[in-house]
Amino acid sequence: MSLLCVGPALLVDPPALLAAVEPGHDIVLLDPAYDRPNAATEARSPAERALVAALRAQPEAVAAAVAAPVTDTLKVVDREGLVLTTADRDAHAIAGMPVAVRTEALRVALAAHEPPWTADSVLRAVAGHGAVIAVPAPVPPAPIGPDR
């Protein structure tokens, strides 16, 4: 088992990303610190190590993302935008980068959904195929957004 570390910019070219995945890569790590594929046998940062360890400890999970506590007030709204209630912050987290995804779940997600791809859309796509682990962020996570 080994790790492939890639930057989120490679998501704009799913065939190139999948071509970079070699037999034996069981986890793909999406991290803004990488600007090109980098086959690695060990995660470098504490966040990367925590993500990989969480996935290896929970074989049924398809992905893991660093997460920070929510500090803002969250409102539950209906389809028309009417505020229904205030959500419990303890039941929510802010997901960020890096993100670790099982290689097979990534293949399925990329085949089943249309680009454009971001770390956020990959995380949402793989979540449809299994559990995503929220790993407490050792430092504030890099944001996941439309440009990542």
DSSP file (Angstrom, degrees, kcal/mol; ACC not computed):
  #  RESIDUE AA STRUCTURE BP1 BP2  ACC     N-H-->O    O-->H-N    N-H-->O    O-->H-N    TCO  KAPPA ALPHA  PHI   PSI    X-CA   Y-CA   Z-CA
    1    1 A M              0   0    0      0, 0.0     2,-0.3     0, 0.0    24,-0.2   0.000 360.0 360.0 360.0 137.5    0.0    0.0    0.0
    2    2 A S  E     -a   25   0A   0     22,-2.0    24,-2.1     2,-0.0    25,-1.4  -0.912 360.0-115.7-147.0 176.1    1.2    3.4   -0.9
    3    3 A L  E     -aB  27  40A   0     37,-1.7    37,-1.9    -2,-0.3     2,-0.5  -0.858   9.8-157.7-117.6 142.3    0.2    7.0   -1.1
    4    4 A L  E     -aB  28  39A   0     23,-2.3    25,-3.0    -2,-0.3     2,-0.5  -0.991  13.6-158.8-119.5 122.2    0.0    9.4   -4.1
    5    5 A C  E     +aB  29  38A   0     33,-1.9    33,-2.1    -2,-0.5     2,-0.3  -0.877  18.8 168.1-103.4 127.3    0.1   13.1   -3.2
    6    6 A V  E     -a   30   0A   0     23,-3.0    25,-2.5    -2,-0.5    28,-0.2  -0.960  33.4-117.3-136.5 153.9   -1.3   15.6   -5.7
    7    7 A G    >   -     0   0    0     -2,-0.3     3,-1.7    23,-0.2     4,-0.3  -0.572  33.0-113.7 -83.6 155.0   -2.3   19.2   -5.7
    8    8 A P  G >  S+     0   0    0      0, 0.0     3,-1.6     0, 0.0     4,-0.3   0.709 109.5  75.7 -63.8 -18.9   -5.9   20.2   -6.3
    9    9 A A  G >  S+     0   0    0     25,-0.3     3,-1.4     1,-0.3     4,-0.2   0.802  84.7  65.0 -62.4 -26.9   -4.9   21.8   -9.7
   10   10 A L  G X  S+     0   0    0     -3,-1.7     3,-1.6     1,-0.3     7,-0.4   0.669  83.0  77.9 -69.8 -15.1   -4.6   18.3  -11.1
   11   11 A L  G <  S+     0   0    0     -3,-1.6   106,-0.3     1,-0.3    -1,-0.3   0.731  78.1  70.6 -66.8 -20.3   -8.3   17.8  -10.6
   12   12 A V  G <  S+     0   0    0     -3,-1.4    -1,-0.3    -4,-0.3    -2,-0.2   0.674 103.1  45.2 -70.0 -13.4   -9.0   19.9  -13.7
   13   13 A D    X>  +     0   0    0     -3,-1.6     4,-2.2    -4,-0.2     3,-0.6  -0.681  68.1 176.6-128.9  77.6   -7.6   17.0  -15.8
   14   14 A P  H 3> S+     0   0    0      0, 0.0     4,-3.0     0, 0.0     5,-0.3   0.855  80.6  55.2 -53.8 -40.0   -9.2   13.7  -14.4
   15   15 A P  H 3> S+     0   0    0      0, 0.0     4,-2.1     0, 0.0     5,-0.1   0.912 109.9  46.8 -60.5 -38.4   -7.5   11.5  -17.0
   16   16 A A  H <> S+     0   0    0     -3,-0.6     4,-1.4     2,-0.2     5,-0.1   0.895 112.7  50.3 -67.5 -38.9   -4.1   12.9  -16.0
   17   17 A L  H  X S+     0   0    0     -4,-2.2     4,-0.8    -7,-0.4     3,-0.4   0.950 113.0  44.8 -63.3 -48.1   -4.9   12.4  -12.4
   18   18 A L  H >< S+     0   0    0     -4,-3.0     3,-0.5     1,-0.2    -1,-0.2   0.837 109.5  56.6 -66.5 -31.4   -6.0    8.8  -12.9
   19   19 A A  H 3< S+     0   0    0     -4,-2.1    -1,-0.2    -5,-0.3    -2,-0.2   0.813 102.5  56.2 -67.4 -28.6   -3.0    8.2  -15.1
   20   20 A A  H 3< S+     0   0    0     -4,-1.4     2,-0.7    -3,-0.4    -1,-0.2   0.715  87.6  91.6 -74.9 -19.7   -0.7    9.2  -12.2
   21   21 A V    <<  -     0   0    0     -4,-0.8     3,-0.1    -3,-0.5     7,-0.0  -0.673  63.8-168.8 -80.6 116.7   -2.3    6.6  -10.0
   22   22 A E    >   -     0   0    0     -2,-0.7     3,-2.4     1,-0.1    -2,-0.1  -0.643  36.3 -78.0-101.5 159.6   -0.3    3.5  -10.2
   23   23 A P  T 3  S+     0   0    0      0, 0.0    -1,-0.1     0, 0.0     3,-0.1  -0.316 120.6  34.8 -53.6 136.4   -1.1    0.0   -8.9
   24   24 A G  T 3  S+     0   0    0      1,-0.3   -22,-2.0    -3,-0.1     2,-1.0   0.105  80.9 120.3 102.0 -22.3   -0.5   -0.1   -5.2
   25   25 A H  E <   +a    2   0A   0     -3,-2.4    -1,-0.3   -24,-0.2   -22,-0.2  -0.669  30.9 169.1 -74.9 108.2   -1.6    3.5   -4.6
   26   26 A D  E     +     0   0A   0    -24,-2.1    77,-2.0    -2,-1.0     2,-0.4   0.694  61.7  39.0 -94.5 -20.1   -4.4    2.9   -2.1
   27   27 A I  E     -aC   3 102A   0    -25,-1.4   -23,-2.3    75,-0.3     2,-0.5  -0.996  62.9-156.4-134.0 135.5   -4.9    6.5   -1.1
   28   28 A V  E     -aC   4 101A   0     73,-3.1    73,-2.8    -2,-0.4     2,-0.6  -0.954  14.3-155.1-108.0 126.5   -4.8    9.8   -3.0
   29   29 A L  E     -aC   5 100A   0    -25,-3.0   -23,-3.0    -2,-0.5     2,-0.7  -0.903   0.8-157.8-105.5 118.3   -4.0   12.8   -0.9
   30   30 A L  E     +aC   6  99A   0     69,-3.3    69,-2.3    -2,-0.6   -23,-0.2  -0.863  28.0 157.1 -96.1 116.4   -5.2   16.2   -2.3
   31   31 A D    >   -     0   0    0    -25,-2.5     3,-2.1    -2,-0.7    -2,-0.1  -0.993  47.7-136.6-144.3 130.6   -3.1   18.9   -0.7
   32   32 A P  T 3  S+     0   0    0      0, 0.0   -25,-0.1     0, 0.0    -1,-0.1   0.678 100.3  74.8 -60.4 -14.9   -2.4   22.5   -1.9
   33   33 A A  T 3  S+     0   0    0    -27,-0.1     2,-0.5     2,-0.0   -26,-0.1   0.689  87.4  71.6 -70.5 -16.8    1.2   21.9   -0.9
   34   34 A Y    <   +     0   0    0     -3,-2.1   -25,-0.3   -28,-0.2    -3,-0.1  -0.863  51.3 178.8-105.4 131.1    1.7   19.7   -4.0
   35   35 A D  S    S+     0   0    0     -2,-0.5    -1,-0.1     1,-0.2   -29,-0.1   0.477  74.9  19.0-105.3  -4.2    1.8   21.2   -7.5
   36   36 A R  S    S-     0   0    0    -31,-0.1    -1,-0.2   -27,-0.0   -31,-0.1  -0.970 101.8 -69.1-153.6 163.6    2.4   17.9   -9.3
   37   37 A P        -     0   0    0      0, 0.0     2,-0.3     0, 0.0   -31,-0.2  -0.275  47.6-176.7 -57.9 141.1    2.0   14.2   -8.5
   38   38 A N  E     -B    5   0A   0    -33,-2.1   -33,-1.9     2,-0.0     2,-0.4  -0.841  19.9-143.4-143.6 100.2    4.4   13.0   -5.9
   39   39 A A  E     +B    4   0A   0     -2,-0.3     2,-0.4   -35,-0.2   -35,-0.2  -0.514  31.5 177.3 -66.4 121.7    4.4    9.3   -5.1
   40   40 A A  E     -B    3   0A   0    -37,-1.9   -37,-1.7    -2,-0.4     3,-0.1  -0.955  34.6-157.5-129.3 146.9    5.1    9.2   -1.4
   41   41 A T  S    S+     0   0    0     -2,-0.4     2,-0.3     1,-0.2    -1,-0.1   0.634  85.1  32.3 -94.4 -16.8    5.3    6.3    1.0
   42   42 A E  S    S-     0   0    0    -39,-0.1    -1,-0.2   -40,-0.0     2,-0.1  -0.993  84.7-111.4-139.6 146.2    4.6    8.5    4.1
   43   43 A A        -     0   0    0     -2,-0.3     6,-0.0     1,-0.1    -2,-0.0  -0.465  24.2-150.4 -70.7 148.1    2.5   11.6    4.7
   44   44 A R        +     0   0    0     -2,-0.1    -1,-0.1    -4,-0.0     0, 0.0   0.919  68.0  50.9 -90.3 -48.8    4.6   14.7    5.4
   45   45 A S  S  > S-     0   0    0      1,-0.1     4,-2.6     4,-0.0     5,-0.2  -0.440  85.0-112.0 -93.0 163.8    2.5   17.0    7.7
   46   46 A P  H  > S+     0   0    0      0, 0.0     4,-2.3     0, 0.0     5,-0.2   0.891 119.6  51.9 -58.3 -38.7    0.7   16.1   10.9
   47   47 A A  H  > S+     0   0    0      2,-0.2     4,-2.2     1,-0.2     5,-0.2   0.932 110.0  47.9 -64.5 -44.9   -2.7   16.7    9.1
   48   48 A E  H  > S+     0   0    0      1,-0.2     4,-2.4     2,-0.2     5,-0.2   0.923 111.9  49.7 -61.5 -44.4   -1.7   14.3    6.3
   49   49 A R  H  X S+     0   0    0     -4,-2.6     4,-2.5     1,-0.2    -1,-0.2   0.899 110.6  50.5 -61.8 -40.2   -0.6   11.7    8.8
   50   50 A A  H  X S+     0   0    0     -4,-2.3     4,-2.1    -5,-0.2    -1,-0.2   0.888 110.9  48.9 -65.2 -39.5   -3.8   12.0   10.7
   51   51 A L  H  X S+     0   0    0     -4,-2.2     4,-2.3     2,-0.2    -2,-0.2   0.938 113.4  45.3 -65.4 -47.4   -5.9   11.6    7.5
   52   52 A V  H  X S+     0   0    0     -4,-2.4     4,-2.5     1,-0.2     5,-0.2   0.917 113.5  50.1 -64.2 -43.5   -4.0    8.5    6.3
   53   53 A A  H  X S+     0   0    0     -4,-2.5     4,-1.9    -5,-0.2    -1,-0.2   0.899 109.7  51.5 -62.4 -40.1   -4.2    6.9    9.8
   54   54 A A  H  X S+     0   0    0     -4,-2.1     4,-1.2     2,-0.2    -2,-0.2   0.917 111.7  46.4 -63.6 -43.3   -7.9    7.6   10.0
   55   55 A L  H  < S+     0   0    0     -4,-2.3     3,-0.2     1,-0.2     6,-0.2   0.903 113.2  48.6 -65.9 -40.3   -8.6    5.9    6.6
   56   56 A R  H  < S+     0   0    0     -4,-2.5    -1,-0.2     1,-0.2    -2,-0.2   0.820 111.5  50.5 -70.4 -28.4   -6.4    3.0    7.4
   57   57 A A  H  < S+     0   0    0     -4,-1.9    -1,-0.2     1,-0.2    -2,-0.2   0.720 114.8  44.2 -80.0 -21.2   -8.1    2.5   10.8
   58   58 A Q    ><  +     0   0    0     -4,-1.2     3,-2.0    -3,-0.2    -1,-0.2  -0.746  65.8 179.6-125.4  83.9  -11.6    2.6    9.3
   59   59 A P  T 3  S+     0   0    0      0, 0.0    -1,-0.1     0, 0.0    -2,-0.1   0.692  78.9  61.8 -61.6 -19.6  -11.6    0.5    6.1
   60   60 A E  T 3  S+     0   0    0     70,-0.0    71,-0.6     2,-0.0     2,-0.1   0.684  85.6  94.1 -79.6 -16.1  -15.3    1.2    5.4
   61   61 A A  E <   -d  131   0A   0     -3,-2.0    71,-0.2    -6,-0.2     3,-0.1  -0.476  57.7-162.3 -77.0 146.7  -14.6    4.9    5.0
   62   62 A V  E     +     0   0A   0     69,-2.8    40,-2.8     1,-0.2     2,-0.3   0.635  68.8   4.5-101.7 -18.6  -14.0    6.3    1.5
   63   63 A A  E     -dE 132 101A   0     68,-1.3    70,-2.7    38,-0.2     2,-0.3  -0.981  53.9-151.5-158.7 164.9  -12.4    9.6    2.5
   64   64 A A  E     -dE 133 100A   0     36,-2.6    36,-3.0    -2,-0.3     2,-0.4  -0.992  12.9-174.7-143.3 140.4  -11.1   11.8    5.3
   65   65 A A  E     -dE 134  99A   0     68,-2.6    70,-2.7    -2,-0.3    34,-0.2  -0.983  31.7-109.3-133.4 145.9  -10.9   15.6    5.5
   66   66 A V  E     -dE 135  96A   0     32,-1.5    30,-2.5    30,-0.6     2,-0.4  -0.496  41.8-166.3 -69.4 146.1   -9.5   17.9    8.1
   67   67 A A  E     -dE 136  95A   0     68,-2.6    70,-2.4    28,-0.2    28,-0.2  -0.994  13.9-160.2-140.7 143.1  -12.2   19.7   10.0
   68   68 A A  E     - E   0  94A   0     26,-2.2    26,-2.9    -2,-0.4    67,-0.0  -0.868  35.9 -93.3-117.9 153.3  -12.4   22.6   12.3
   69   69 A P  E     - E   0  93A   0      0, 0.0     2,-0.4     0, 0.0    24,-0.2  -0.308  40.0-114.1 -63.2 148.9  -15.2   23.5   14.8
   70   70 A V        +     0   0    0     22,-0.7    22,-0.1    19,-0.5     4,-0.1  -0.716  34.5 174.9 -81.8 131.1  -17.9   25.9   13.6
   71   71 A T        +     0   0    0     -2,-0.4    -1,-0.1     2,-0.1     2,-0.1   0.552  53.5  83.5-112.1 -14.3  -17.8   29.1   15.5
   72   72 A D  S    S-     0   0    0      1,-0.1     2,-0.4    17,-0.1    -2,-0.0  -0.456  89.9 -97.6 -85.0 161.8  -20.5   31.0   13.6
   73   73 A T        -     0   0    0     -2,-0.1     2,-0.5    15,-0.0    -1,-0.1  -0.657  39.0-151.1 -76.5 132.4  -24.2   30.8   14.2
   74   74 A L        -     0   0    0     13,-0.5    13,-2.6    -2,-0.4     2,-0.4  -0.909   7.4-160.3-109.7 132.7  -25.8   28.3   11.7
   75   75 A K  E     -G   86   0B   0     -2,-0.5     2,-0.5    11,-0.3    11,-0.2  -0.900  13.0-138.5-112.0 141.1  -29.4   28.7   10.6
   76   76 A V  E     -G   85   0B   0      9,-2.9     8,-3.6    -2,-0.4     9,-1.2  -0.866  30.2-176.2 -94.3 125.7  -31.6   26.0    9.1
   77   77 A V  E     -G   83   0B   0     -2,-0.5     6,-0.2     6,-0.3     2,-0.1  -0.875  20.0-127.1-123.3 156.0  -33.7   27.5    6.3
   78   78 A D    >   -     0   0    0      4,-2.0     3,-1.8    -2,-0.3    -1,-0.0  -0.276  45.5 -84.5 -89.2-176.5  -36.4   26.0    4.0
   79   79 A R  T 3  S+     0   0    0      1,-0.3    -1,-0.1     2,-0.1    -2,-0.0   0.756 130.0  52.5 -63.0 -24.8  -36.4   26.1    0.2
   80   80 A E  T 3  S-     0   0    0      2,-0.1    -1,-0.3     0, 0.0    -3,-0.0   0.489 121.2-106.2 -89.3  -3.0  -37.8   29.6    0.2
   81   81 A G    <   +     0   0    0     -3,-1.8     2,-0.4     1,-0.3    -2,-0.1   0.549  67.9 149.8  91.0   9.0  -35.1   30.9    2.5
   82   82 A L        -     0   0    0      1,-0.1    -4,-2.0     2,-0.0     2,-0.3  -0.629  51.0-119.7 -76.7 127.4  -37.3   31.2    5.6
   83   83 A V  E     +G   77   0B   0     -2,-0.4    -6,-0.3    -6,-0.2     3,-0.1  -0.536  34.2 176.4 -70.9 125.3  -35.3   30.6    8.8
   84   84 A L  E     -     0   0B   0     -8,-3.6     2,-0.3     1,-0.4    -7,-0.2   0.828  56.6 -35.0 -96.7 -41.6  -36.7   27.6   10.7
   85   85 A T  E     -G   76   0B   0     -9,-1.2    -9,-2.9     0, 0.0     2,-0.5  -0.965  62.0 -86.6-167.4 174.7  -34.3   27.3   13.6
   86   86 A T  E     -G   75   0B   0     -2,-0.3   -11,-0.3   -11,-0.2     2,-0.1  -0.882  44.5-130.5 -98.6 130.7  -30.7   27.6   14.8
   87   87 A A        -     0   0    0    -13,-2.6     2,-0.7    -2,-0.5   -13,-0.5  -0.461  23.6-105.3 -79.7 151.5  -28.5   24.5   14.2
   88   88 A D    >   -     0   0    0      1,-0.2     3,-1.6    -2,-0.1     4,-0.1  -0.676  24.5-152.9 -76.0 114.5  -26.4   23.0   16.9
   89   89 A R  G >  S+     0   0    0     -2,-0.7     3,-1.9     1,-0.3   -19,-0.5   0.819  90.6  66.8 -59.2 -31.9  -22.8   24.0   16.1
   90   90 A D  G 3  S+     0   0    0      1,-0.3    -1,-0.3   -21,-0.1    -2,-0.0   0.710  96.8  55.4 -65.3 -18.3  -21.4   20.9   17.9
   91   91 A A  G <  S+     0   0    0     -3,-1.6     2,-0.3     2,-0.0    -1,-0.3   0.351 106.2  61.5 -93.6   5.5  -23.0   18.7   15.2
   92   92 A H    <   -     0   0    0     -3,-1.9   -22,-0.7    -4,-0.1     2,-0.3  -0.884  57.1-175.5-130.8 160.2  -21.2   20.5   12.4
   93   93 A A  E     - E   0  69A   0     -2,-0.3     2,-0.7   -24,-0.2    -3,-0.0  -0.967  29.9-115.6-147.9 161.3  -17.7   21.2   11.2
   94   94 A I  E     - E   0  68A   0    -26,-2.9   -26,-2.2    -2,-0.3     2,-0.2  -0.909  32.8-147.3-101.4 114.0  -15.9   23.1    8.6
   95   95 A A  E     + E   0  67A   0     -2,-0.7    49,-0.6   -28,-0.2   -28,-0.2  -0.540  27.1 162.6 -80.7 146.9  -14.0   20.7    6.2
   96   96 A G  E     -FE 143  66A   0    -30,-2.5   -30,-0.6     2,-0.2    48,-0.0  -0.762  27.5 -30.6-145.8-168.6  -10.8   21.9    4.7
   97   97 A M  E    S+F  142   0A   0     45,-2.9    45,-1.4    -2,-0.2     2,-0.2  -0.715  90.6  57.9 -98.2 150.5   -7.7   20.7    2.9
   98   98 A P  E     -     0   0A   0      0, 0.0   -32,-1.5     0, 0.0     2,-0.4   0.510  66.3-174.8 -77.5 166.1   -5.9   18.3    2.8
   99   99 A V  E     -CE  30  65A   0    -69,-2.3   -69,-3.3   -34,-0.2     2,-0.5  -0.994  11.9-154.5-128.4 134.1   -8.3   15.6    1.8
  100  100 A A  E     -CE  29  64A   0    -36,-3.0   -36,-2.6    -2,-0.4     2,-0.4  -0.943  15.6-176.9-111.4 132.1   -7.4   11.9    1.6
  101  101 A V  E     -CE  28  63A   0    -73,-2.8   -73,-3.1    -2,-0.5   -38,-0.2  -0.984  31.4-112.9-130.4 136.0   -9.5    9.7   -0.7
  102  102 A R  E  >  -C   27   0A   0    -40,-2.8     4,-2.2    -2,-0.4   -75,-0.3  -0.485  31.3-125.9 -64.0 137.0   -9.4    6.0   -1.3
  103  103 A T  H  > S+     0   0    0    -77,-2.0     4,-2.4     1,-0.2     5,-0.2   0.886 107.4  49.4 -55.7 -45.9   -8.2    5.4   -4.9
  104  104 A E  H  > S+     0   0    0    -78,-0.3     4,-2.2     1,-0.2    -1,-0.2   0.896 110.3  50.6 -65.3 -38.9  -11.1    3.2   -5.9
  105  105 A A  H  > S+     0   0    0      1,-0.2     4,-2.5     2,-0.2    -1,-0.2   0.881 110.1  51.4 -64.1 -37.5  -13.6    5.7   -4.5
  106  106 A L  H  X S+     0   0    0     -4,-2.2     4,-2.8     2,-0.2     5,-0.2   0.922 108.8  50.5 -64.6 -44.3  -11.9    8.5   -6.5
  107  107 A R  H  X S+     0   0    0     -4,-2.4     4,-2.0     1,-0.2    -2,-0.2   0.931 112.7  46.2 -58.1 -46.8  -12.0    6.4   -9.7
  108  108 A V  H  X S+     0   0    0     -4,-2.2     4,-1.8     1,-0.2    -2,-0.2   0.922 113.6  48.8 -62.9 -45.1  -15.8    5.8   -9.2
  109  109 A A  H  X S+     0   0    0     -4,-2.5     4,-1.2     1,-0.2    -2,-0.2   0.917 112.1  47.6 -62.8 -44.3  -16.5    9.4   -8.4
  110  110 A L  H  < S+     0   0    0     -4,-2.8    -1,-0.2     1,-0.2    -2,-0.2   0.849 113.8  48.2 -67.4 -33.2  -14.6   10.8  -11.4
  111  111 A A  H  < S+     0   0    0     -4,-2.0    -1,-0.2    -5,-0.2    -2,-0.2   0.807 114.5  45.5 -74.6 -29.1  -16.3    8.3  -13.7
  112  112 A A  H  < S+     0   0    0     -4,-1.8     2,-0.3    -5,-0.2    -2,-0.2   0.622 109.7  54.0 -93.0 -13.5  -19.8    9.1  -12.5
  113  113 A H  S  < S-     0   0    0     -4,-1.2     4,-0.0    -5,-0.1    12,-0.0  -0.881  76.4-119.5-127.4 154.2  -19.7   12.9  -12.4
  114  114 A E        -     0   0    0     -2,-0.3    -3,-0.1     1,-0.1    -2,-0.0  -0.620  42.5 -90.1 -89.9 146.9  -18.9   15.6  -14.8
  115  115 A P  S    S+     0   0    0      0, 0.0     2,-0.1     0, 0.0    -1,-0.1  -0.262  79.4 101.5 -67.2 170.1  -16.1   18.2  -14.3
  116  116 A P        -     0   0    0      0, 0.0     2,-0.4     0, 0.0  -104,-0.1   0.371  64.9-163.0 -77.7 148.0  -15.2   20.8  -13.3
  117  117 A W        +     0   0    0   -106,-0.3     2,-0.3    -2,-0.1  -106,-0.1  -0.823  17.6 167.2-104.5 139.7  -13.6   19.1  -10.3
  118  118 A T     >  -     0   0    0     -2,-0.4     4,-2.3    30,-0.1     5,-0.2  -0.876  52.1-102.2-133.8 169.2  -12.5   20.7   -7.1
  119  119 A A  H  > S+     0   0    0     29,-1.4     4,-2.3    -2,-0.3     5,-0.2   0.888 124.6  53.5 -59.6 -36.9  -11.5   19.2   -3.8
  120  120 A D  H  > S+     0   0    0     25,-0.4     4,-2.3     2,-0.2    -1,-0.2   0.931 109.1  45.9 -63.6 -46.9  -15.0   20.1   -2.6
  121  121 A S  H  > S+     0   0    0      1,-0.2     4,-2.4     2,-0.2    -1,-0.2   0.865 112.2  51.7 -68.9 -34.0  -16.8   18.4   -5.4
  122  122 A V  H  X S+     0   0    0     -4,-2.3     4,-2.8     2,-0.2     5,-0.3   0.933 109.9  49.5 -63.4 -45.3  -14.6   15.2   -5.1
  123  123 A L  H  X S+     0   0    0     -4,-2.3     4,-1.6     1,-0.2    -2,-0.2   0.914 113.2  46.2 -61.3 -43.2  -15.4   15.1   -1.4
  124  124 A R  H  X S+     0   0    0     -4,-2.3     4,-0.6     2,-0.2    -1,-0.2   0.894 113.3  50.3 -66.2 -38.7  -19.1   15.4   -2.0
  125  125 A A  H >< S+     0   0    0     -4,-2.4     3,-0.9     1,-0.2    -2,-0.2   0.921 112.3  44.5 -67.4 -44.1  -19.0   12.8   -4.8
  126  126 A V  H >< S+     0   0    0     -4,-2.8     3,-2.3     1,-0.2     4,-0.3   0.805 101.4  69.0 -71.8 -26.2  -17.2   10.2   -2.8
  127  127 A A  H >< S+     0   0    0     -4,-1.6     3,-0.8     1,-0.3    -1,-0.2   0.768  89.8  64.6 -61.9 -23.5  -19.4   10.8    0.2
  128  128 A G  T << S+     0   0    0     -3,-0.9    -1,-0.3    -4,-0.6    -2,-0.2   0.556 103.5  47.7 -73.2  -6.8  -22.2    9.2   -1.9
  129  129 A H  T <  S-     0   0    0     -3,-2.3     2,-0.3     1,-0.3    -1,-0.2   0.338 125.1 -37.8-116.1   3.4  -20.2    5.9   -1.8
  130  130 A G  S <  S-     0   0    0     -3,-0.8    -1,-0.3    -4,-0.3   -69,-0.2  -0.971  83.9 -31.9 162.0-174.4  -19.4    5.7    1.9
  131  131 A A  E     -d   61   0A   0    -71,-0.6   -69,-2.8    -2,-0.3   -68,-1.3  -0.396  40.5-153.2 -73.7 143.0  -18.4    7.4    5.1
  132  132 A V  E     -d   63   0A   0    -71,-0.2     2,-0.4   -70,-0.2   -68,-0.2  -0.982  16.7-139.0-114.2 126.3  -16.2   10.5    5.1
  133  133 A I  E     -d   64   0A   0    -70,-2.7   -68,-2.6    -2,-0.5     2,-0.7  -0.700   3.3-145.4 -88.9 131.4  -14.2   10.9    8.3
  134  134 A A  E     -d   65   0A   0     -2,-0.4   -68,-0.2   -70,-0.2   -70,-0.0  -0.878  18.1-164.6 -94.4 114.1  -13.8   14.4    9.9
  135  135 A V  E     -d   66   0A   0    -70,-2.7   -68,-2.6    -2,-0.7   -84,-0.1  -0.882  28.1-109.2-102.7 123.6  -10.4   14.5   11.4
  136  136 A P  E     -d   67   0A   0      0, 0.0   -68,-0.2     0, 0.0   -70,-0.1  -0.251  37.4-117.2 -53.3 131.3   -9.8   17.4   13.9
  137  137 A A        -     0   0    0    -70,-2.4   -90,-0.0     1,-0.2    -3,-0.0  -0.557  13.0-153.1 -74.9 127.4   -7.4   19.9   12.2
  138  138 A P  S    S+     0   0    0      0, 0.0    -1,-0.2     0, 0.0   -70,-0.0   0.806  89.7  10.8 -68.9 -27.4   -4.1   20.3   14.1
  139  139 A V  S    S-     0   0    0     -3,-0.0     0, 0.0   -71,-0.0     0, 0.0  -0.906 114.8 -65.8-137.0 163.9   -4.0   23.8   12.6
  140  140 A P        -     0   0    0      0, 0.0     2,-0.0     0, 0.0   -72,-0.0  -0.310  63.9-118.9 -54.4 130.3   -6.8   25.8   10.8
  141  141 A P        -     0   0    0      0, 0.0     3,-0.1     0, 0.0   -73,-0.0  -0.328  22.9-102.6 -72.7 153.4   -7.4   23.9    7.5
  142  142 A A  E     -F   97   0A   0    -45,-1.4   -45,-2.9     1,-0.1   -76,-0.1  -0.528  52.7-100.5 -66.7 140.7   -6.9   25.4    4.1
  143  143 A P  E     -F   96   0A   0      0, 0.0     2,-0.5     0, 0.0   -47,-0.2  -0.282  24.2-140.8 -67.6 149.7  -10.4   26.3    2.8
  144  144 A I        +     0   0    0    -49,-0.6   -49,-0.1    -3,-0.1   -26,-0.0  -0.952  43.5 139.6-103.8 126.1  -12.2   24.1    0.3
  145  145 A G    >   -     0   0    0     -2,-0.5     3,-2.1   -49,-0.0   -25,-0.4  -0.852  66.9 -68.9-152.3-172.0  -14.0   26.2   -2.2
  146  146 A P  T 3  S+     0   0    0      0, 0.0   -25,-0.0     0, 0.0    -2,-0.0   0.735 127.2  50.9 -61.3 -22.6  -14.8   26.6   -5.9
  147  147 A D  T 3         0   0    0      1,-0.2    -3,-0.0   -29,-0.1   -29,-0.0   0.338 360.0 360.0 -98.0   8.8  -11.2   27.4   -6.8
  148  148 A R    <         0   0    0     -3,-2.1   -29,-1.4  -137,-0.0    -1,-0.2   0.375 360.0 360.0-122.4 360.0   -9.7   24.3   -5.0
